[in-house]
Amino acid sequence: MKNISLYSLCAVLLIAIGAGANAQKNHHFYNPVLAGFYPDPSVCKVGSDFYLVNSSFAYFPGLPIFHSTDLAHWEQIGHIMDRPSQLNLDGAGVSRGLFAPAIRFHDGVFYVVCTLVDKGGNFIVTATDPKGPWSDPVFLPAVNGIDPSPYFDDDGKAYIIYNSIPPGDSSLYDGHRTIRIIEFDTKTLATVGPNTILINGGTDIAKKPVWIEGPHIFTKDGYYYLIAAEGGTADQHSEVVFRSRSLMGPFVSHEKNPILTQRHLDRSRKDPITTTGHADFVRLDNGDWWTVFLGVRPYLIADGEYYNTGRETFLAPVTWDDGWPVIVPGREEVKYSYPLPLLTPEAAKPFRFSGNLTFRDEFSSPALAFQWVFLRTPREQWYDFTSRPGSLTMKLRPETCAGSGQPSFVGHRQQHLKGTAATELVFTPAAENEKAGIALFHNETHFYYLCTSMKDGASVVQLFRSAVQAGKDMELMMSRALPKNAHTHPVGLKIEARGDSYAFFYKTHKERWSLLKDRVDATFVSTRTAGGFVGCLYALYATSLGAPSASTASFNWFDYSGGDTIYPKR
């Protein structure tokens, strides 16, 4: 299958330098360092380079990998799982697929372990170059759980730490889990011997702690430290720490746990960061420690907090007090800005994934930029860059984003609470069921679709809302006739994010943007309403709604621009 794994940074990328320039003036960076749906970060250091991976769930390619020399300026260098032979996401729900990877480097080899939910469980892949190619997965049936993380001890032995079932598979309460460890052989990539329970329940089982997960182990000053998330993935999320003189325990919980949470803070505070946890630590050559972790930036309305950008990657310094790590002293707020961890030549460059930024793709490259993802694993070549040079041309296919198949859909993450996504397309529908445009997509039952189509033989622009029940038809929210022969020229479509609402626009040849519908409910595509573990994507999407079709749609360009007020203006 051509081009599916040939991702490239050769697309036309315009990165707004305002926020970056202001940050560099005082050598600060802005959180999140990876804005948008980039959850469950794991990081490793190799010489003067840092590499970071994230969960990707049912999107393909899977497990984005980033490189940095200062922990703040990140550049995506590829995906770990970029071949269909590596990653079967057929039929997977949007929030299934790949959960919580961990990356480590040992004796010249990079290791990533991860969980492929419903499709084989835990696995390991390796590479000698982080840009790939990465090996096909080797599954680990003895690792019964999720969130595996490798650890390489000084004696040459290797281990995997993971979330698993309670002792005897008998839960004492809902959310009762354990952290276990099992040896593995780096040559055969197979586990060795039985597993050992390191943590039962969490910080204090008498208090019924829930969902201990995302474990990592590292050493410092003669101690083994085990960090893990606790409290679930919503606003009670936290990070906790244990330590032991022996790798096999007993591990003692820090009396000041959690070391990271925001659940105790005033919900009405300005520009909150919440749901923090699932951290990984890294030590710099100068002895400083830093942590990457997930968090969210919600918008507040009367009945609570909502977020559409998903769980994002944040960065903060770690200090030490009496042999224990401290992330937020005195349980203070996670900051939107900290001093740069390191002053490298990167400090003079703009941030590609943080602050207010723009992304433009004119589809002049023979491959998609790394920021684009498909919904599930592509099994046929339904797009190209040659049918209409300088455009991304998609075949209209029967599959829809409301189903469990692999539709004609390429998505870019929503990275800001406020911003715009726009495209221009050339499309002549042959029937009313044929539609092409831009979807604001959270999952199969929670999305909006701004598209061009036809009605009663005339060209129209339409706005749909998904049905909340699988198998039901989309609901038409608004339709407007386009000028006669409008489809002989490009039609522009634009979505504006305005915090708790969206506005949808269109324009025809040489005309200004016209408002189609304003004040469209953003909570409908929020994680709180839609559920799951992902964030919203702006997706270029074409479908014939279940019927055969010979039509195509050509997208001339895509623009994304984010402008949250917490960052300096561009």
Secondary structure, DSSP 8 states (H G I E B T S, - for coil): --STT--BS-S------HHHHHHHHTTEEES-SB-SS--S-EEEEETTEEEEE---BTEESEEEEEEESSSSS-EEEEEEE-STTT---TT--TT-EEEEEEEEEETTEEEEEEEEETTTEEEEEEESSTTS-----EE-TT--EEEEEEEE-TTS-EEEEEEE--GGG--SSTT--EEEEEEE-TTT--EEEEEEEEEESSS-GGG-----EEEEEEEETTEEEEEEEES-SSTT-EEEEEEESSTT---EE-TT--SEE-TTS-TTSSS--EEEEEEEEEE-TTS-EEEEEEEE--EEETTEEE-SS-SEEEEEEEEEETTEEESSGGG----SEEE-S---GGGGS--SSSSS-EEEE---SSS-BTT-EEES---S--EESTTTTTSEEEE-BS--TTSSS--EEEEEE---SEEEEEEEEEE--SSTT-EEEEEEEEETTEEEEEEEEEETTEEEEEEEE--SSTT---EEEEEEE--TTGGGS-EEEEEEEESSEEEEEEE-TT---EEEEEEEESGGGSHHHH-SS---EEEEEEE-TTS----EEEEEEEEEEE--TTS---
